Amino acid sequence: MPFSRADFFAVFVRYNEALWPTQVLAYAAAFLCLLLLLRRGRFTDPGILGVLAAMWAVNGIAYHGLFFSVINPAALLFAAVFVAEAVFFAVFAVRGAEVNFAMRKDGRTAAGLLLIVFAILAYPLWGMAAGHIYPAMPMLGIAPCPTTIFTIGILLLGRWSAVRWLLVIPLAWSAIGGTAAFMLGVPQDYGLFAAGAVALVFALGRMCNLPFARHGEEPGT
């Protein structure tokens, strides 16, 4: 690893200070997604996709591209991948893809909401309990790991034929970014492994056409 734990958290200090008050806007956008889910309408899908596109673009360009790359050259590759995911979300939003984000009485909704709540509330609280005090901590919407957990949670609430491709990059990052949990002392990032495992369970369930993996009235094929 080309950087130390101290270097890693020093990046977050500089990053959070440089982006303030974007953190507040990111949390507002996350709650907007929840509101759009609760009051589903014509703006639910494009609104949520637009929020996710903005979050992944900020993570790719600002965090990976401008800050993390200073201590880790591989971050430039991560930046490209995150920006690609942002483009995918933007294209889905602009083209009016029928993602059908909704909360229903099923396992996918329960799992998705648990991950969303974890990303919004439990992730930062766990971080603070571990001694990570702002600004030396990852924040939802502008840092990759909590953003990925939030994204997987949101995507589990969508139509599988649409969201399965959008899950590929978040699943990959759940494995890559999750290593920070034990290599860099970021215990809240164990949530990344959990989010990836949950998504994989539902992905395998859909491949096998198992009822538990369907989202409400979603067809089995």
C-alpha positions as CSV (number, residue, x, y, z in Angstrom):
1,M,0.0,0.0,0.0
2,P,1.6,3.3,-1.1
3,F,0.2,5.3,1.8
4,S,-0.2,5.1,5.6
5,R,-3.4,5.2,7.7
6,A,-2.4,8.8,8.8
7,D,-2.1,9.8,5.1
8,F,-5.5,8.3,4.4
9,F,-7.3,10.3,7.1
10,A,-5.3,13.4,6.3
11,V,-6.9,13.3,2.8
12,F,-10.3,13.3,4.4
13,V,-9.4,16.4,6.5
14,R,-8.3,18.4,3.4
15,Y,-11.2,17.0,1.3
16,N,-14.0,17.8,3.8
17,E,-12.6,21.2,4.5
18,A,-12.4,22.0,0.8
19,L,-15.9,20.7,-0.1
20,W,-17.8,22.3,2.8
21,P,-20.8,22.7,2.8
22,T,-21.3,20.1,0.1
23,Q,-21.8,17.5,2.9
24,V,-25.0,19.2,4.0
25,L,-26.3,19.2,0.4
26,A,-25.4,15.5,0.0
27,Y,-27.4,14.6,3.1
28,A,-30.3,16.8,1.9
29,A,-30.2,14.9,-1.4
30,A,-30.2,11.5,0.4
31,F,-33.4,12.6,2.3
32,L,-34.8,13.8,-1.0
33,C,-34.4,10.3,-2.4
34,L,-36.4,8.9,0.6
35,L,-39.1,11.5,0.1
36,L,-39.3,10.6,-3.6
37,L,-39.7,7.0,-2.6
38,L,-42.4,7.8,0.0
39,R,-44.4,10.0,-2.4
40,R,-43.8,8.2,-5.7
41,G,-44.6,10.2,-8.8
42,R,-43.3,11.1,-12.2
43,F,-40.1,12.6,-10.8
44,T,-39.2,9.7,-8.6
45,D,-37.0,7.8,-11.0
46,P,-35.3,10.7,-12.7
47,G,-34.9,12.5,-9.4
48,I,-33.2,9.5,-7.6
49,L,-31.1,8.7,-10.7
50,G,-30.0,12.4,-10.9
51,V,-29.0,12.4,-7.2
52,L,-26.9,9.2,-7.6
53,A,-25.3,10.5,-10.8
54,A,-24.2,13.7,-8.9
55,M,-22.9,11.7,-5.9
56,W,-20.8,9.4,-8.1
57,A,-19.5,12.2,-10.2
58,V,-18.3,14.1,-7.1
59,N,-16.7,11.0,-5.7
60,G,-15.0,10.3,-9.0
61,I,-13.8,13.7,-9.9
62,A,-13.3,15.4,-6.5
63,Y,-12.4,12.6,-4.1
64,H,-10.5,10.1,-6.3
65,G,-9.3,12.4,-9.0
66,L,-8.2,15.5,-7.1
67,F,-7.5,14.3,-3.5
68,F,-7.0,10.5,-3.1
69,S,-4.8,10.3,-6.2
70,V,-2.2,12.5,-4.4
71,I,-1.3,9.5,-2.2
72,N,-2.6,6.6,-4.3
73,P,-1.9,6.6,-8.1
74,A,-4.5,3.9,-8.6
75,A,-7.2,6.4,-7.6
76,L,-7.1,7.8,-11.1
77,L,-8.5,4.5,-12.3
78,F,-11.0,4.6,-9.5
79,A,-12.0,8.1,-10.7
80,A,-12.7,6.9,-14.2
81,V,-14.8,4.0,-13.0
82,F,-16.8,6.2,-10.6
83,V,-17.4,8.8,-13.4
84,A,-18.5,6.0,-15.7
85,E,-21.1,5.0,-13.1
86,A,-22.3,8.6,-12.8
87,V,-22.7,8.7,-16.6
88,F,-24.7,5.5,-16.5
89,F,-27.1,7.0,-13.9
90,A,-27.4,10.2,-15.9
91,V,-28.2,8.4,-19.1
92,F,-30.9,6.4,-17.4
93,A,-32.3,9.6,-16.0
94,V,-32.3,11.5,-19.3
95,R,-33.6,8.6,-21.3
96,G,-36.5,8.1,-18.9
97,A,-35.6,4.5,-18.1
98,E,-38.4,2.7,-16.2
99,V,-36.5,1.8,-13.1
100,N,-39.7,1.9,-11.0
101,F,-38.1,2.7,-7.6
102,A,-40.6,2.0,-5.0
103,M,-41.1,0.6,-1.4
104,R,-43.1,-2.6,-1.3
105,K,-43.8,-5.2,1.3
106,D,-41.0,-7.6,0.3
107,G,-37.5,-8.7,1.3
108,R,-35.7,-6.5,-1.2
109,T,-37.4,-3.4,0.2
110,A,-36.5,-4.3,3.7
111,A,-32.9,-5.0,2.8
112,G,-32.6,-1.8,0.7
113,L,-34.0,0.4,3.5
114,L,-31.7,-1.2,6.0
115,L,-28.7,-0.3,3.9
116,I,-30.0,3.2,3.3
117,V,-30.5,3.8,7.0
118,F,-27.1,2.3,7.7
119,A,-25.4,4.7,5.2
120,I,-27.2,7.8,6.5
121,L,-27.1,7.2,10.3
122,A,-25.2,4.1,11.4
123,Y,-22.1,4.6,9.2
124,P,-21.1,8.0,10.6
125,L,-22.1,7.0,14.2
126,W,-20.0,3.9,14.0
127,G,-17.1,6.0,12.6
128,M,-17.3,8.4,15.5
129,A,-17.4,5.5,18.0
130,A,-14.2,4.3,16.4
131,G,-12.6,7.7,17.0
132,H,-13.1,9.2,13.5
133,I,-14.1,12.8,14.2
134,Y,-15.1,15.2,11.5
135,P,-13.4,16.3,9.3
136,A,-11.2,13.2,9.4
137,M,-14.0,10.9,8.4
138,P,-15.8,9.7,5.2
139,M,-19.2,11.4,4.6
140,L,-22.2,10.2,2.7
141,G,-22.5,11.5,-0.9
142,I,-19.0,12.7,-1.2
143,A,-17.0,9.7,0.0
144,P,-17.0,6.4,-1.9
145,C,-17.8,3.8,0.8
146,P,-20.9,5.3,2.4
147,T,-22.1,6.4,-1.0
148,T,-21.8,2.9,-2.4
149,I,-23.7,1.4,0.5
150,F,-26.5,4.0,0.0
151,T,-26.5,3.3,-3.7
152,I,-26.8,-0.5,-3.4
153,G,-29.7,0.1,-0.9
154,I,-31.5,2.4,-3.4
155,L,-30.9,0.1,-6.4
156,L,-32.5,-2.8,-4.5
157,L,-35.7,-0.9,-4.6
158,G,-35.8,-0.8,-8.4
159,R,-36.9,-3.1,-11.2
160,W,-34.3,-5.8,-11.5
161,S,-33.9,-5.8,-15.3
162,A,-33.0,-2.1,-15.1
163,V,-30.8,-2.0,-11.9
164,R,-28.8,-5.2,-12.3
165,W,-26.3,-3.5,-14.7
166,L,-26.1,-0.4,-12.5
167,L,-25.1,-2.7,-9.6
168,V,-22.0,-4.0,-11.2
169,I,-19.6,-1.1,-10.3
170,P,-21.0,-0.7,-6.7
171,L,-20.6,-4.4,-6.2
172,A,-17.0,-4.2,-7.3
173,W,-16.3,-1.3,-5.0
174,S,-17.9,-3.1,-2.1
175,A,-15.1,-5.6,-2.4
176,I,-12.3,-3.1,-3.1
177,G,-13.3,-0.3,-0.7
178,G,-14.3,-2.8,2.0
179,T,-10.6,-3.7,2.6
180,A,-10.3,-0.3,4.4
181,A,-12.2,-1.9,7.3
182,F,-9.2,-4.0,8.4
183,M,-6.3,-2.5,6.5
184,L,-6.9,1.1,7.5
185,G,-8.9,0.8,10.6
186,V,-12.3,2.0,9.2
187,P,-14.7,-0.5,10.9
188,Q,-17.8,1.1,9.5
189,D,-16.6,-0.1,6.0
190,Y,-17.5,-3.6,7.0
191,G,-20.9,-2.4,6.0
192,L,-19.6,-2.4,2.4
193,F,-19.0,-6.2,2.6
194,A,-22.5,-6.6,4.0
195,A,-24.1,-4.5,1.3
196,G,-22.2,-6.4,-1.4
197,A,-23.2,-9.7,0.1
198,V,-26.9,-8.7,0.3
199,A,-26.9,-7.6,-3.3
200,L,-25.3,-10.8,-4.4
201,V,-27.9,-12.9,-2.6
202,F,-30.7,-11.1,-4.4
203,A,-28.8,-11.3,-7.7
204,L,-28.4,-15.0,-7.4
205,G,-32.1,-15.3,-6.3
206,R,-33.2,-13.4,-9.4
207,M,-31.0,-15.6,-11.6
208,C,-32.6,-18.7,-10.1
209,N,-36.1,-17.1,-10.3
210,L,-36.6,-17.5,-6.5
211,P,-39.7,-15.7,-5.1
212,F,-37.9,-14.0,-2.2
213,A,-35.7,-12.0,-4.6
214,R,-38.6,-10.4,-6.5
215,H,-39.7,-6.8,-5.8
216,G,-43.4,-6.7,-5.2
217,E,-45.2,-7.5,-8.4
218,E,-42.0,-7.8,-10.4
219,P,-42.3,-10.7,-12.9
220,G,-40.2,-13.8,-12.4
221,T,-38.5,-13.5,-15.8
